[in-house]
Amino acid sequence: MSRKSLLLSLAGMALLLGACSPTVQLQAPDKPIEINMTVNIKHEILVKVEKEVQQLFDSNKGLF
């Protein structure tokens, strides 16, 4: 192999390897991110109601 063909082969291999490199693109979403918090709100309401009911039962022992 001559020196010229070796250089051409190396240049061709470098070009092919460079073309195979993966690219990563970051893009912002079109819609805003939505987080559903209904479970936490429902739990908080149930705890508050449960405490109030317990206080009612404690204050009216002969009710039931």
Protein Blocks (a to p, Z undefined) as FASTA:
>chain_A
ZZklmmmmmmmmmmmmmmmpccddddddfbdcdddfklmmmmmmmmmmmmmmmmmmmmmm
mlZZ
